[in-house]
Amino acid sequence: MTTVGEYEPTKPISRAEREARKAFRQVEAEKAMSEHALAEKAFAQNRERLKAERLAREAAAGPVPEKQSKAKKK
């Protein structure tokens, strides 16, 4: 037991435990990468869908009238 401000050294881990942690981290990393890839793919598909909808709306609305600039006051 340590008191406030004291440092308790960590126990050295065994070779088997180190290998198990390494394997576990690798599996977790692969899982995270696949989840990220799925999220990225879903985002890209949604962006393309929204872009197509926007272009269809703009085509149906016709040409956009140009904004008239305000006359500058002197």
C-alpha positions as CSV (number, residue, x, y, z in Angstrom):
1,M,0.0,0.0,0.0
2,T,1.3,3.5,-0.8
3,T,0.5,6.8,0.7
4,V,-0.4,9.9,-1.2
5,G,2.5,11.0,-3.4
6,E,4.4,7.6,-3.3
7,Y,5.0,5.6,-6.4
8,E,4.3,1.9,-6.5
9,P,6.3,0.1,-9.2
10,T,4.3,-2.0,-11.6
11,K,4.7,-5.7,-11.7
12,P,6.7,-7.0,-14.6
13,I,4.5,-8.9,-17.1
14,S,5.3,-12.3,-18.4
15,R,6.2,-13.1,-22.0
16,A,2.9,-14.9,-22.5
17,E,0.9,-12.0,-21.2
18,R,2.8,-9.6,-23.4
19,E,2.1,-11.8,-26.5
20,A,-1.6,-12.0,-25.5
21,R,-1.9,-8.2,-25.1
22,K,-0.1,-7.7,-28.5
23,A,-2.6,-10.1,-30.2
24,F,-5.5,-8.5,-28.5
25,R,-4.4,-5.0,-29.6
26,Q,-3.9,-6.2,-33.1
27,V,-7.5,-7.6,-33.2
28,E,-8.9,-4.4,-31.8
29,A,-6.9,-2.3,-34.3
30,E,-8.3,-4.4,-37.2
31,K,-11.8,-4.0,-35.8
32,A,-11.4,-0.2,-35.5
33,M,-10.0,0.1,-39.0
34,S,-12.9,-1.9,-40.5
35,E,-15.4,0.2,-38.5
36,H,-13.7,3.3,-39.8
37,A,-13.8,2.0,-43.4
38,L,-17.5,1.3,-43.1
39,A,-18.3,4.7,-41.7
40,E,-16.2,6.3,-44.5
41,K,-18.0,4.3,-47.2
42,A,-21.4,5.2,-45.7
43,F,-20.4,8.9,-45.6
44,A,-19.3,8.9,-49.2
45,Q,-22.5,7.2,-50.3
46,N,-24.6,9.7,-48.4
47,R,-22.6,12.6,-49.9
48,E,-23.1,11.3,-53.4
49,R,-26.8,10.8,-52.8
50,L,-27.2,14.3,-51.5
51,K,-25.2,15.8,-54.3
52,A,-27.4,14.0,-56.9
53,E,-30.6,15.3,-55.1
54,R,-29.2,18.8,-55.1
55,L,-28.3,18.7,-58.8
56,A,-31.7,17.3,-59.6
57,R,-33.4,20.1,-57.7
58,E,-31.2,22.8,-59.3
59,A,-31.9,21.3,-62.8
60,A,-35.7,21.3,-62.1
61,A,-35.6,24.9,-60.8
62,G,-34.0,26.2,-63.9
63,P,-31.2,28.7,-64.2
64,V,-30.3,30.7,-61.1
65,P,-30.9,34.4,-61.6
66,E,-27.8,36.4,-61.0
67,K,-27.7,38.6,-58.0
68,Q,-28.0,42.3,-58.7
69,S,-25.4,44.3,-57.0
70,K,-26.5,47.3,-55.0
71,A,-25.7,50.7,-56.3
72,K,-22.9,52.3,-54.3
73,K,-23.8,55.5,-52.5
74,K,-21.4,58.4,-52.7
